[in-house]
Amino acid sequence: MILHYSKRGRVSMICALFTMLGFGSVSSRAVAEDYTDGIVIINEGQFGAADSSINYLQPGLGSDFWQYDIFAKENPDRFLGVTACFGAYHGDKLYIVAKEASSPGSDDIGGILSVLDASSMKLLAQIDHVDGSGARADGRAFLGVDSHKGYISTSNGIWVVNLDNNTVTGQIEGSENPNGTDNLSTANPDCGLYHGQCGMMVLSGSTVFAAHQAFGLLVIDAVKDEVVKTVSMDIVEPGAGIGSIVKAKDGSVWLSVAASINGDGMNLNALVKVNPETFDTEVVRLPEGIYGPATSWGTWNPDTFCATAQSNSLVWVGAEVSWYANALVYRYDIESNSVTNIIDLADTPEGLTWKIYNASMRVDPADDVIYMGLFKDYASLDYMVRSYSIAGKELRDYPMKKKMWFPGQMLFPASELAGVEQVSAQSANAAIEVMCKNSMLTVNLPAGTPDMKISIFDASGRIVAQETFSEGVNTFAFGNAQGIYLLVSELGSVKFVAR
């Protein structure tokens, strides 16, 4: 049997495979009982009027594909927090970040960081203040570093989270907001909240790359929790600022670029490529008439700059000014160094009736299908989700019940919980498929492969396992800690994540 990770339902298939091979049953609840086989959408809600919420979309169903407000359904009388728009799976949990735990004057207290069981959406823990001193540190994003540690980025630096007891242990020096912290209204030009914040983060090996509005790219040693290098966006042009960060299928790290560090929404038609091992950078200029990815420091959200998992591409929504980035979708092919406008919502029979809302566009890792949250205008109750192929062909609409949802990030749990980190072989003739889940490592070698010895190295270069494998599916108990590993064989080398 060959494992294919690009198809929905592969989690159930792998469970069946483990059982067939005699490794015991792996529990797999029906879709109606869990929330791991569709699309999870985090909604900002209305500040001061409605708390954040989560919707669940099952795009494979012919009808009744929506389940609304699933956090409220599974957690009566509990609250997510205010203006939640970011989420990330790590291990078997979903970590959701809200900007604040509660609205001013409200008795509804949620969390800046909420920890949920990924399958049931049951609330496990919440952190309502990141800075133990009580100083303001509004939530931005979360990144799982290993099985015991995560990072949360905020309006005032990046903080280390102990995942064993869900407590914040301290701030990473060099990531703080140079403007300090205050409780001024964001309408006040002296407010530091949106002028030195940290945003998106990605992990590569034992290094975290993080966006800092004022400083640029922070390169962090994730073992020591130390900033080891800072890269100013002056490499693009004087005064430029960083936007967001993604990691491509081939492992390269990419940055979007703002015209300044002021959060004014002006973008530059350029990308920056970062070598994740040497930290060397390359500025990639986009062709004239092509807009770079919209940036989101003004009222922070995870934006729409994302990487694909099947093709080696980057996808984003662009416009001259971020506030109007709601119609044009671009695809950059890394291999050919070419960019294409694949979607223009204005170029439809209905015109620009529907627009992309803020950060609500992502690409499904399973098949590179693009999903986007559409709305008519900020005063409208009309919302829906639409899907497109990676080539820009419109596929299907998923109408929603009328409400001001203000959708944030879309998540794809079937792919993110499968334990595969956008695997890419380093050898051109290698066709190795690797998965590690629930302490079981599955390695699929191409037909005709002779028996061969494989070695597995951890992030420090230490050999943690050696086995002899044959063609087809090979499975053995992998009792090592969660983290990033390198499988080395005669066919090539493959990075994988144990979760």
Order of alpha helices (4+ residues) and beta strands (2+ residues): alpha-beta-beta-beta-alpha-beta-beta-beta-beta-beta-beta-beta-beta-beta-beta-beta-beta-beta-beta-beta-beta-beta-beta-beta-beta-beta-beta-beta-beta-beta-alpha-beta-beta-beta-beta-beta-beta-beta
